[in-house]
Amino acid sequence: SCGINAEYGGADVEVAGDDTVRNKERKITLMGRAEEIQIALTMINNAIAEKIKSDRESLKDYGYGSQGGVPYSGIFSKINTLETFTDINDASDTQVEQQIYIPNAETKSVIGPKGSHINEIRQFTSCIIKIQADSDVEGDLRMVTLKGTQRQLHRAVYMIRNIARVV
């Protein structure tokens, strides 16, 4: 099924719909004369380049560096070498709350010396993060409550779930 039908530079452009996407790749079909297709390709390439540039600029607002979108958080960089981060496209400003559970054994890794790790995660993601107090914990899991946008939560959960692997 088609997600988008449009005309660029005189060529007809069809972009496959979400139900046909595999491996994060989307099929684009161009129809028209050779020079129309060349103009459409140039326009599409420019649009993709602008989107990448825009995404990189917006990532800087969330603590990401400018070197090819590579983050400059030391913790994030270490985690990303073990498990590649995939961001989400939700740019909504709506604040939501989410609870996750971590093993009690990993609490020290998440908090870090004098709170350094959790503070870096907070600063890097702009999330409000609260870790359940020792006196309230029952069993082997500890609740972590996060508040922020969907994108902020996605990044914070990624870091919290993986931090014990790198510290």
Backbone as CSV, one residue per row, in Angstrom:
resi,resn,N_x,N_y,N_z,CA_x,CA_y,CA_z,C_x,C_y,C_z
1,SER,0.842,-1.176,0.000,0.000,0.000,0.000,0.883,1.233,0.000
2,CYS,0.364,2.325,-0.516,1.143,3.547,-0.625,0.917,4.445,0.570
3,GLY,1.996,4.994,1.067,1.908,5.946,2.155,1.774,7.357,1.628
4,ILE,2.479,7.677,0.547,2.467,9.029,-0.003,2.496,8.937,-1.520
5,ASN,1.638,9.718,-2.164,1.705,9.922,-3.603,1.926,11.407,-3.798
6,ALA,2.907,11.786,-4.568,3.203,13.199,-4.763,3.853,13.396,-6.113
7,GLU,4.042,14.663,-6.457,4.750,14.999,-7.677,5.907,15.909,-7.312
8,TYR,7.116,15.508,-7.682,8.320,16.287,-7.423,9.026,16.514,-8.746
9,GLY,9.243,17.773,-9.085,9.987,18.095,-10.296,9.377,17.508,-11.553
10,GLY,8.077,17.268,-11.551,7.393,16.705,-12.711,7.284,15.192,-12.692
11,ALA,8.019,14.514,-11.822,7.956,13.054,-11.727,6.929,12.666,-10.661
12,ASP,6.264,11.548,-10.888,5.360,11.008,-9.878,6.177,10.203,-8.879
13,VAL,5.894,10.398,-7.587,6.625,9.728,-6.526,5.643,8.962,-5.661
14,GLU,5.928,7.688,-5.436,5.134,6.871,-4.518,6.055,6.360,-3.418
15,VAL,5.629,6.562,-2.180,6.391,6.076,-1.040,5.552,5.003,-0.366
16,ALA,6.155,3.840,-0.149,5.435,2.710,0.447,4.908,3.077,1.824
17,GLY,3.760,2.518,2.160,3.145,2.750,3.459,3.830,1.988,4.571
18,ASP,3.451,2.305,5.808,4.080,1.703,6.981,3.973,0.177,7.009
19,ASP,2.906,-0.372,6.445,2.710,-1.822,6.518,3.681,-2.598,5.635
20,THR,4.434,-1.900,4.777,5.388,-2.589,3.898,6.835,-2.358,4.317
21,VAL,7.052,-1.617,5.384,8.406,-1.296,5.830,9.052,-2.527,6.455
22,ARG,10.267,-2.831,5.999,11.048,-3.927,6.557,12.456,-3.417,6.808
23,ASN,13.032,-3.795,7.945,14.396,-3.387,8.279,14.584,-1.874,8.210
24,LYS,13.542,-1.145,8.582,13.572,0.326,8.601,13.815,0.921,7.223
25,GLU,13.560,0.159,6.165,13.723,0.657,4.812,12.355,0.806,4.170
26,ARG,12.210,1.826,3.350,10.942,2.111,2.704,11.182,2.218,1.196
27,LYS,10.311,1.611,0.437,10.444,1.625,-1.019,9.868,2.925,-1.576
28,ILE,10.639,3.584,-2.464,10.197,4.789,-3.148,10.220,4.500,-4.645
29,THR,9.111,4.768,-5.315,9.012,4.560,-6.751,8.885,5.914,-7.436
30,LEU,9.742,6.166,-8.444,9.700,7.400,-9.224,9.284,7.048,-10.646
31,MET,8.353,7.829,-11.204,7.901,7.607,-12.579,7.908,8.931,-13.324
32,GLY,8.481,8.936,-14.515,8.531,10.145,-15.323,9.682,10.082,-16.291
33,ARG,9.902,11.196,-16.967,11.032,11.284,-17.892,12.326,11.352,-17.091
34,ALA,13.445,11.024,-17.716,14.739,10.949,-17.040,15.081,12.257,-16.319
35,GLU,14.878,13.388,-17.003,15.220,14.663,-16.362,14.274,14.974,-15.195
36,GLU,13.020,14.557,-15.269,12.065,14.757,-14.164,12.458,13.897,-12.958
37,ILE,12.875,12.667,-13.252,13.303,11.771,-12.177,14.562,12.316,-11.510
38,GLN,15.495,12.858,-12.308,16.714,13.436,-11.738,16.378,14.608,-10.829
39,ILE,15.452,15.466,-11.238,15.038,16.606,-10.410,14.378,16.091,-9.129
40,ALA,13.526,15.075,-9.264,12.852,14.506,-8.084,13.866,13.897,-7.124
41,LEU,14.854,13.166,-7.652,15.898,12.581,-6.803,16.672,13.656,-6.047
42,THR,17.016,14.720,-6.734,17.728,15.830,-6.090,16.878,16.422,-4.978
43,MET,15.585,16.631,-5.251,14.690,17.200,-4.236,14.552,16.256,-3.032
44,ILE,14.433,14.972,-3.297,14.298,13.985,-2.219,15.583,13.932,-1.397
45,ASN,16.736,13.894,-2.060,18.022,13.882,-1.350,18.192,15.128,-0.491
46,ASN,17.793,16.283,-1.027,17.878,17.517,-0.249,16.954,17.468,0.966
47,ALA,15.756,16.914,0.782,14.807,16.805,1.898,15.350,15.866,2.972
48,ILE,15.953,14.768,2.560,16.537,13.823,3.520,17.701,14.481,4.256
49,ALA,18.563,15.169,3.527,19.702,15.844,4.155,19.219,16.898,5.154
50,GLU,18.178,17.642,4.800,17.627,18.658,5.702,17.028,18.012,6.938
51,LYS,16.355,16.869,6.769,15.765,16.154,7.910,16.869,15.664,8.850
52,ILE,17.935,15.111,8.303,19.059,14.648,9.123,19.664,15.820,9.885
53,LYS,19.864,16.926,9.197,20.426,18.123,9.848,19.504,18.599,10.964
54,SER,18.215,18.653,10.692,17.236,19.085,11.690,17.224,18.155,12.892
55,ASP,17.253,16.849,12.649,17.275,15.871,13.742,18.524,16.037,14.595
56,ARG,19.663,16.248,13.959,20.909,16.436,14.711,20.845,17.698,15.565
57,GLU,20.262,18.757,15.008,20.132,20.002,15.771,19.216,19.793,16.966
58,SER,18.099,19.077,16.775,17.179,18.863,17.892,17.798,17.930,18.929
59,LEU,18.644,17.003,18.516,19.289,16.108,19.472,20.245,16.860,20.380
60,LYS,20.836,17.949,19.889,21.731,18.748,20.728,20.988,19.275,21.949
61,ASP,19.676,19.574,21.772,18.871,20.067,22.882,18.698,19.016,23.967
62,TYR,18.936,17.763,23.619,18.767,16.677,24.579,20.104,16.128,25.056
63,GLY,21.177,16.858,24.818,22.465,16.431,25.330,23.279,15.602,24.360
64,TYR,22.964,15.663,23.085,23.718,14.913,22.096,24.750,15.832,21.466
65,GLY,25.871,15.271,21.095,26.927,16.044,20.457,26.654,16.250,18.992
66,SER,27.535,16.960,18.353,27.315,17.315,16.959,28.118,16.456,15.995
67,GLN,28.892,15.518,16.486,29.723,14.716,15.599,28.935,13.534,15.067
68,GLY,28.189,13.778,13.987,27.410,12.714,13.366,26.314,12.190,14.269
69,GLY,25.800,13.028,15.170,24.738,12.592,16.057,25.233,11.762,17.221
70,VAL,26.543,11.650,17.386,27.103,10.851,18.476,26.940,11.629,19.772
71,PRO,26.388,11.024,20.796,26.160,11.730,22.046,27.468,12.028,22.778
72,TYR,27.441,13.072,23.599,28.643,13.378,24.357,28.517,13.008,25.822
73,SER,27.429,12.355,26.230,27.340,11.809,27.582,28.271,10.608,27.642
74,GLY,29.198,10.607,28.611,30.123,9.484,28.738,29.407,8.167,28.944
75,ILE,28.406,8.156,29.808,27.643,6.928,30.068,26.918,6.486,28.816
76,PHE,26.228,7.424,28.145,25.487,7.074,26.936,26.425,6.519,25.875
77,SER,27.581,7.156,25.702,28.539,6.696,24.698,28.995,5.270,24.968
78,LYS,29.261,4.953,26.237,29.680,3.592,26.586,28.572,2.585,26.303
79,ILE,27.347,2.926,26.691,26.218,2.013,26.455,26.013,1.813,24.963
80,ASN,26.088,2.905,24.207,25.823,2.846,22.776,26.825,1.970,22.040
81,THR,28.018,1.756,22.598,28.975,0.860,21.955,28.558,-0.600,22.124
82,LEU,27.768,-0.897,23.157,27.307,-2.270,23.394,25.960,-2.555,22.746
83,GLU,25.090,-1.589,22.809,23.741,-1.756,22.261,23.345,-0.454,21.587
84,THR,23.284,-0.467,20.266,23.033,0.743,19.502,21.682,1.344,19.852
85,PHE,21.687,2.644,20.100,20.476,3.378,20.450,19.687,3.704,19.197
86,THR,18.382,3.484,19.247,17.480,3.873,18.174,16.465,4.833,18.765
87,ASP,16.485,6.058,18.287,15.581,7.063,18.821,14.177,6.854,18.267
88,ILE,13.204,7.525,18.875,11.836,7.479,18.392,11.505,8.800,17.728
89,ASN,10.480,8.823,16.901,10.126,10.022,16.149,9.104,10.889,16.859
90,ASP,8.715,10.551,18.071,7.705,11.305,18.794,8.312,12.602,19.327
91,ALA,7.952,13.730,18.718,8.494,15.026,19.131,7.489,15.797,19.983
92,SER,6.480,15.116,20.492,5.451,15.750,21.303,6.033,16.325,22.588
93,ASP,5.485,17.445,23.038,5.910,18.066,24.291,5.071,17.601,25.476
94,THR,4.124,16.707,25.231,3.247,16.224,26.292,4.048,15.446,27.327
95,GLN,3.893,15.829,28.596,4.589,15.160,29.689,3.809,13.912,30.106
96,VAL,4.504,12.812,30.244,3.897,11.559,30.685,4.752,10.969,31.795
97,GLU,4.155,10.062,32.535,4.872,9.400,33.616,4.919,7.912,33.329
98,GLN,6.021,7.294,33.671,6.210,5.866,33.422,6.966,5.259,34.594
99,GLN,6.585,4.038,34.959,7.319,3.311,35.990,8.007,2.117,35.338
100,ILE,9.257,1.910,35.724,9.983,0.711,35.313,10.560,0.095,36.580
101,TYR,10.985,-1.136,36.479,11.574,-1.826,37.622,12.973,-2.277,37.265
102,ILE,13.883,-2.086,38.221,15.258,-2.533,38.040,15.601,-3.489,39.173
103,PRO,16.500,-4.431,38.938,16.934,-5.308,40.032,17.609,-4.479,41.123
104,ASN,17.321,-4.809,42.373,17.962,-4.103,43.485,19.473,-4.115,43.355
105,ALA,20.013,-5.211,42.828,21.462,-5.343,42.690,22.052,-4.287,41.747
106,GLU,21.235,-3.717,40.865,21.738,-2.723,39.905,21.519,-1.284,40.370
107,THR,20.881,-1.110,41.522,20.565,0.241,41.994,21.809,1.098,42.150
108,LYS,22.872,0.534,42.734,24.103,1.308,42.926,24.698,1.747,41.590
109,SER,24.611,0.898,40.577,25.126,1.258,39.257,24.327,2.406,38.651
110,VAL,23.016,2.366,38.839,22.163,3.415,38.279,22.413,4.739,38.995
111,ILE,22.515,4.695,40.319,22.714,5.929,41.090,24.135,6.453,40.933
112,GLY,25.126,5.576,41.035,26.523,5.976,40.879,27.078,6.635,42.123
113,PRO,28.402,6.827,42.137,29.048,7.461,43.288,28.497,8.876,43.523
114,LYS,27.975,9.100,44.712,27.402,10.405,45.094,26.320,10.872,44.123
115,GLY,25.607,9.923,43.499,24.508,10.263,42.594,24.948,10.707,41.214
116,SER,26.212,10.476,40.881,26.745,10.998,39.615,26.065,10.398,38.384
117,HIS,25.787,9.100,38.394,25.190,8.471,37.212,23.756,8.932,37.008
118,ILE,22.953,8.884,38.067,21.547,9.276,37.915,21.454,10.757,37.559
119,ASN,22.348,11.571,38.108,22.331,12.997,37.756,22.715,13.223,36.299
120,GLU,23.664,12.429,35.796,24.022,12.557,34.378,22.857,12.127,33.495
121,ILE,22.166,11.065,33.879,20.998,10.623,33.109,19.926,11.705,33.138
122,ARG,19.682,12.282,34.294,18.688,13.357,34.406,19.057,14.539,33.510
123,GLN,20.314,14.954,33.581,20.752,16.102,32.795,20.697,15.790,31.298
124,PHE,21.138,14.619,30.929,21.220,14.209,29.530,19.843,14.064,28.888
125,THR,18.868,13.545,29.665,17.548,13.262,29.095,16.501,14.307,29.442
126,SER,16.779,15.159,30.401,15.818,16.153,30.902,14.597,15.505,31.540
127,CYS,14.751,14.282,32.023,13.676,13.562,32.710,13.736,13.826,34.212
128,ILE,12.574,13.805,34.825,12.504,13.752,36.278,12.530,12.268,36.625
129,ILE,13.476,11.862,37.454,13.649,10.439,37.770,13.675,10.280,39.283
130,LYS,12.806,9.401,39.777,12.759,9.097,41.209,12.928,7.600,41.395
131,ILE,13.847,7.229,42.264,14.120,5.819,42.548,13.517,5.485,43.911
132,GLN,12.798,4.397,43.962,12.131,3.967,45.183,13.128,3.842,46.341
133,ALA,12.743,4.360,47.499,13.601,4.336,48.691,13.786,2.910,49.198
134,ASP,14.943,2.654,49.808,15.238,1.330,50.372,14.118,0.835,51.276
135,SER,13.575,1.732,52.111,12.558,1.333,53.085,11.242,0.914,52.441
136,ASP,11.023,1.298,51.185,9.775,0.962,50.492,9.896,-0.249,49.580
137,VAL,11.091,-0.791,49.440,11.320,-1.902,48.521,10.914,-3.220,49.164
138,GLU,10.132,-3.991,48.407,9.773,-5.347,48.820,10.180,-6.280,47.689
139,GLY,10.984,-7.254,47.975,11.414,-8.191,46.944,12.713,-7.772,46.286
140,ASP,12.931,-8.291,45.077,14.204,-8.097,44.377,14.193,-6.948,43.374
141,LEU,13.034,-6.297,43.203,12.927,-5.228,42.215,12.641,-3.892,42.878
142,ARG,13.143,-2.848,42.251,12.951,-1.487,42.760,12.286,-0.661,41.664
143,MET,11.257,0.094,42.047,10.539,0.914,41.079,11.290,2.223,40.818
144,VAL,11.355,2.577,39.529,11.905,3.856,39.110,10.780,4.582,38.379
145,THR,10.463,5.781,38.829,9.409,6.578,38.211,10.060,7.679,37.395
146,LEU,9.647,7.788,36.144,10.206,8.778,35.233,9.089,9.680,34.724
147,LYS,9.389,10.951,34.560,8.425,11.898,34.006,9.125,12.756,32.975
148,GLY,8.516,12.852,31.790,9.063,13.658,30.707,8.263,13.395,29.442
149,THR,8.779,13.846,28.311,8.131,13.552,27.037,8.422,12.092,26.661
150,GLN,7.713,11.573,25.684,7.955,10.194,25.247,9.410,10.011,24.820
151,ARG,9.954,10.985,24.108,11.343,10.893,23.641,12.308,10.900,24.825
152,GLN,12.078,11.773,25.798,12.934,11.827,26.979,12.869,10.513,27.755
153,LEU,11.653,9.985,27.927,11.492,8.710,28.638,12.206,7.584,27.910
154,HIS,12.075,7.554,26.603,12.712,6.512,25.794,14.224,6.508,26.025
155,ARG,14.818,7.683,26.036,16.262,7.800,26.230,16.671,7.425,27.648
156,ALA,15.894,7.875,28.625,16.224,7.580,30.023,16.099,6.083,30.311
157,VAL,15.044,5.456,29.823,14.856,4.019,30.050,16.004,3.242,29.414
158,TYR,16.399,3.624,28.208,17.527,2.979,27.531,18.780,3.046,28.413
159,MET,19.054,4.211,28.975,20.263,4.369,29.792,20.157,3.593,31.095
160,ILE,19.008,3.676,31.758,18.839,2.981,33.036,18.927,1.473,32.849
161,ARG,18.283,0.958,31.813,18.266,-0.493,31.587,19.653,-1.044,31.226
162,ASN,20.526,-0.212,30.716,21.823,-0.694,30.213,23.032,-0.224,31.012
163,ILE,22.860,0.667,31.963,24.000,1.279,32.643,24.856,0.260,33.404
164,ALA,24.238,-0.742,33.989,24.992,-1.721,34.770,26.006,-2.482,33.908
165,ARG,25.806,-2.493,32.602,26.702,-3.195,31.696,28.012,-2.447,31.461
166,VAL,28.052,-1.144,31.766,29.224,-0.346,31.405,29.918,0.348,32.561
167,VAL,29.357,0.292,33.760,30.000,0.975,34.885,30.530,-0.027,35.895
